């Protein structure tokens, strides 16, 4: 069952059977007037005397002789008179409880239900008010069980009649006995059930998202994962996964890396934690380049590093454009001493501890000194960063000089995007220049089949590349991708070498 819409507009107060604003003496006065009419009619000996019709009472014309005890009949007539007196002056209610001649329920007696139509569903389950046909005395059909109501208590709601036990919440299935309820289309709901169905809950604290000062429900939502959360969680130091960007939920445990980042369980499943573990992936990506006739002639060192070591290396680098707010990879050109992750950490509670590092002096033997990638990221994200940084290395080794950031970062992003496509969507690439690379070179980096979780992460990393809003990485990628789709990778690279920009 699809949940109903969330535009709820409940009544601010319940409506009790009778006029809530009348004082007791006024109600008593009206009762006495009706009693006077009743006894005056009775004294007429049934000869043309007034015979009132009461709420919920059947038509008395043609009724057989009633042989009930006189005391019981008088009590019921008194109850009828009081009910009619209390209902005098009220507008037509949405729902009211009636009773036939021979039945009365003290649990429902005198109670009026007020329904609020919240709209959104176009159901014709119940006929609208005023469309019911008149039936013989004692003949009403319950809209819930479709059986004759007969004598006894009944509810009239939304233009239909119900046994009290048949007027049930569309969500939980239990009878609605409260004075107020919610209606969506032609389906009734308990107010609490309707709120559960329509009021969004925060995916972080798992509570109903509060309304803002204007009385509106305001929340944040991740554009890819559709994670809804209270705006306050962006300022209350709630942990966010450094890979997939999702906030930590109160019922999910995140791991804390030694450099202060957090990693969710799904990203932890395929995370690469040290330089040794990353070597097979690195060689597979080099094969990916070779399969596109873009062989890297130099053996460029590759190191996995902590965030602090990567930031220090960026400071020592004279050239290069770096992504904000955080860089996760670097193609190093200067000679530096870099601390790499030699041995991966172990799990200690919610922390990853015991990591071993090793300072390494990097000497420059060519235009590229080393490729640095931050540790602790899932395999597909680590591979995408490696592919991007290796493209920087390829451009420098092949003599591409003084490219503006939009051109250089854009073409590197396209190579990263192409590698992710081959990993997440094998055989889906239709680029004219990548047919030679669609062989077994791609599958050399795979160790068995990937889980649906890892594939979903790969789709997210592709989404990040295509929806990047930065001028260099976002606009540059879209310009490079357009050129490659039109002219192919090789012709686009040749044009960049000659003109320093993308072909139009």
N, C-alpha and C positions, 0 to 999 in steps of 0.2 A: 504494500500500500504506500503510495506516494504521500509524503507529509504535506499537509496543507500550507498555504502561504503564511508568512510571518507578520503580516500587517494586523496586529492585534489591537483591539480598542475595547477593553473590558469596561463594564459599568463600574462607577466609582463606589456604589453602595448597593447592597441587596434590597430587594423590594419585598416587604412582608404583606401577606394577604390582608387587604384593607387599606385604608388611607393612613399613611405613616404620619401625616401632619395633624390629623384630627385628635382632639383631646378626648379623654375618657367620658366626660359629661356629654360631649356632642354625640359620640357614638351611642351612649346610653339613651339619649333623647331620640335618636333615629330608631333604635330598637323598640322603644316604647311606642313610637308612632306606628310602627309596623305591627306590633302586638295588638294595638288598638284596632287597626284594620282587620287583623286576623280574627279577633274575637267578635268584631262587628259582623264580619262575614259569616262566622260560625253561628251567630244568633239568628241569622236569616233562615236557618233550617235547610240550607242547600237549595233554596228556591230562588234561583237567579243571583245568588250571592257571589262575591268576587272570589275567584280561585287563582291565587298568584302562581307564576312559574319561577322556579329558583334555578340558580346556577347548578348544572349537573343533573337537574331533575328531568325525568321523562314526561312526555305529553300525557296529561291525565284524562284526555278525552277517550271515552270508551273503556276505561279501566274497570276490570271486574271488581266485585265486592271485596273490600279489604276486611278480613276477619282477624287482624292483629289486635292485641290488647289495647284498650283505649289509652292507657298511660304511655305506652311505647309510641303510639301514633302522635299523641300530643307532644312528646319530647322531640320527635323527628320534625314535626311542624314548627316547633320553636327553633330548632337548629336551622331549618330552612329560612325562617324569617330573619334570624340573626345574620346568616350568611349573605342574604340579599341586602340587608341593611348596610353591612360593612362594605359591600361591593358598590353601593350607590355612589355615584360621583367619580368613580375611577375610570380611566381610559381603558380601552381593550388591551388586555395583557397578552404578552407573547405566549405564555404557557400558563394554564391554571389547572388545578386539581378539582375534578368534579366527583359526584357520587350519585349512583342511581338510588332508587327508592329504598332498596333493601340492603344497602351496604354503607359502611362508614369505617374509615381507618384513622384512628387517633394519631398514628405516627405521621400521616400526611395531612390530616384535617387542618384546613385553614392555611396551608402553605402555598405560596405562589412562586413559581420558578421564572426567572427572567433570563432570556437568551440573548446573546450578542452575536449578530451575524458578521463574521469576519471575512466573508467572501472568499473567492479563489477557486472553489470547486463548483462545477456546473452539474450537479446531480439532480435527478428528478425522482429520488427515492420516495419523497413525501410530497403530496400535492400542496400547492400554496394555499394560504389561508383563504377561506371563503369559497372554495371549489368543491367541498364535500357535498354529496347529495344527502337529502333528508331521508332517513329510514324510519321504519316502524318503531314503536315504543320498545326500548330495551335492546335495540339492534344497532350496535356499533362494532366496526372491525378494527382490531388493533393493527397499526402500521408496522409493529415490530414482529409479532408472531403470526399475523394475518388470521387470527381467530376472533370469533365474536366476543365482545367484551361482556355483554349481558349485564347482570346486576352486580354492583360493587364499585370500587374506586376506579377512576380513570384519569388520565392526563390528556389535555388537548394542547398540542404544540405544533407549530409550523403547519397549521391547517390539517392536522391529522390527529387521531386518537391513539392512545397507548394504554396498556396495562402499566401501572407504576413500575413493575419489575422489568418491563420491556423497553423502557426509555433508557437506553444504554449508551455509554461513551464509545465512540467509533474507534478509539485507540486501545483502551484497556479492556473493554467489554463489560465493565461493571455498571450497575444502574446509577443514574444521575439523581441524587437526592438533595444536592445543594440548592440554595436559592438562586445562585447564578451559575451560568455555564457558558461555554463558547460554541459558536456555530460557524462552520466553514462550508459554504454552499448549503447543502441540506443535511449535513452530518453534525450531530451534537458531540461535544467533548467536555470532559471535566476541565476546568480552567488550568489545573496543574498539568494535566495530560497535554493540553494544547501548548502550554509553555515548553514542555519537554520536546515536543515535536518541532516547534517553530523558532524558539529563542535559541540563538547559537551559543554553543559552549566553547570556552577557550581550550585549545588543544594543548596548552602548556600547563595551566593550573587546574583544568577540568571543571571550572566553575562557569556559571552563566556570565556571559560578557556584560558588564554593567553599561548603563546608559550614560551619555555625557550630559553636560549642563543644559543642552537643548532638548533632553528627553529622547535622544536618538541612540540606537545601538551602534557604537563605533568600535571597529576592530581592524587589525592589520591582517593581511593574508599574503603568504608567499606565492608569487606568480606561477611557479612550477609545481610545487608540492601541495598547494592549496591548504597550507597549515594556517588556521585562523587562531589569533591570539589577542589578548588584551594589549592596548597600546602601552600600558605601564611596564610590560616585560622588556621593552626596548631600553628602559632606564634602570631596571632593578637588578642588573648584573646576572640575568639568566644566561646560562651557558649556551653558546651557539656552536654547532659543529663547524670546524675549520674547513671541511671538505664540501658537504652538501648544504650548509648554511641553515639547517633546521634548528630551531630552539629546543632545548632539552625539556621534555615533558616530565611532570611529577611522577609518572609511573614508568619511566624509562631511565636506565642508568647510562651516563656518558663517562668516557675515560678522559683523564687529564694527563696531557703530555708534559714532559719535564720543562719545556720552554713556554708553558702557560696556555697552550692551545687545548681545545676540547675536541674529542672525536666520538661520534656516535657508534653504536654497535654495528650498524649496517656497513659503515665505512671501514670500521675496524676489521671486518671480515676479510677484506682483500688488501689491507694496508701493507705497504712496503716500508720496513723499518730500518734497514741498514744498507750500506753500499754493496755488500756482497749479494744480498737478495735482489738488488736492482740490476746486476750485471746481465742476466739473461734477457731482461726486457730491453735494456740498452742495445744489445747486439741485434735483437729482432728489429728494432726501429732503424738501425743502420741498414739492415737488409731491406727494409721498406723503402729507404731512399735509393738503394742500389737497384731495386726493382723498377723504379721510375727513371732510371738512367741518370741519377744524381749521386753517384758514388762519392763518399768522403775518403779522400786519399790519406789524410792524416789520422793517426790514432789519438783522438782527443780524450784526455782523462775525464771521468765522470764520478762525482762524489755526491753522496747524500749528506746534508748538513742540517744543523738546528737553525731556528729562526734568527737567533742572535748572530751566528757565524755568517749567515747569508746577508744580513743587514750590514755587517762590518765589511764584507767583500764588496757590497754596493758602494759604500763610502770610498773605498780604495780604487774604484773603477773610474777612469777619466771620461769615458764615453758610454753612451747607452741610454735608452729611454726605458723607464721602469713603471710598471703598472701600479696605480694607487687603488686602494689604501695599503695593500701589502703585496710584495713581490714574492713569488714562490719558486722562481727559477732564474738563472743568470748564465749568460755566455761570457766567461771571463777572458779578458784580453791582457791584463796586467799580471806581472809576477807578484804573487802574494803567498802568505802562509795561512792556510785555511784549516780549521778543525772539522774533520769529517766524522760521521757516525760509523764506528768500527763494528760495534756489536749492538744488536737491538735490545731495547729494554724488556723487562718482564712485568707481568701484571701483579700489582700489590694493592688489593682492594679496588678502589676506583682510580688509582694512580698507575702510571707506567714508569717504573723505576729501574735503576741498575744499568743504565745505558753507558757504554764505553765509547770514548771518543779518541781521536788520534790527530794531532797537528801535522799537517803536511805542507811542505814548501813546494809551490808550483812554479816551475821555470817556463819561460816562454820559448818554445821551439818553432812556433809558427804564429800566424795571425790570431790563433785561439789558444788560450792557456788551459782552460778546463770548462766543463759544464757542471754547474751546481744546481741541485734540486733539493727543496726542503723535504725532510723525512716525514713519515707517518701519514702519507696520503694514499688513497686507494690506488690499485694498480692502473686503472684506466686514466685517472687524473694524473698520476705520475708519468704515464706514457705520453699523454697529451702535452705536458710541460716539456718533457724530453724532446719530443718532435719539434716543438716550437723553438727551443734553444738550439737544437742541431741545425735548424734552418738558418738561424743567425750565423752559426759557424760555417755553414756551407757558403753563404753569401760572402763572408769575409775571405774564406779560402779561395773563392772563385774571382775575387777582385772587384766585387760590388762595393763602391765607395760613396760616402757622403749621401746616403739615401735619407730622405726626410722620414720622421717617425711613422707617418701614416702609411707610407709605401712599405717600409721594412717590417713594421709590426703587422701590417695587414697581410703580407704574403706569408709571414710565419704563422699567423693564425689560420690561414687557409690550409697549410700543410698539417697543422694540428687537427683541424676539422676533418680533413680527408682521412687521417689515420684513425680517428674515432669512428668515422663512418664504416671503415672496413672491419673494425672490431665489433661494433654494436650491430651493424646492419650488413653482414657479409653479402657480397654480390650485388648490393644496391647501387653502387657508384656507376654512373654512366658518363663520366668525364672522358673525353677522347684521349687524353694523354696518360691515363692511369691503367689502361688495359693490360700493359705489360706487368704491372705490379699486382694484378688480381690473382696471382698464382699462390703457391704454397708458402711464399715468403711471409704472408700475413699470419698464417696459422702457426708459424714457428714459435710465436710468443705465447701460444695458448697451452695451458697444461690442463687438459680436460675441459668439459663444458662449463660455462659460467652460469651462475644462478640468476634468477629473475631480478633479484635485488641488485646485482652488479650491472645487469643490462639497464635497469632503470637509472642507476647512477650515471652510466654512460650517456643515456639520453639527456640527463640533466647537464652534463658537461658540454654536450653539443648545444643545448639551449643557452648556456652561459655565453658561448662564443657568438652565436647568432644574434643574441639580444643585448650584447655589450653596448653601453651607451657612450663610452669614452671616444674621443676623436680619433686616436691612433688605433686602438684595438677594435673598436666597434665599427666606426665609419671606414677605417682602413680595410678591415676584413670584408665588408660588403662591396667596396670598390674592387678589391682584388678578386673576390669570388665572381663578380660580374664579368670581369675581364677574362678570367680563366674559363668560365662557362662559354664565352663567346669565341675566344681565340685559342684556348688550350694552354696548358702550363708552360710548355717550352717556348712558344711564341711570346707569351706574356713576360717570361724571364728575359728573353732577348731584348724586348722593348724596354724593360726596366734598365738593363745594362746601358743601352744607347741613350735613352731619353731621361732616365731617372724617375719616371712616373708610369702609371698604368695606361695601356692603350684604350682609346675610346671606341 
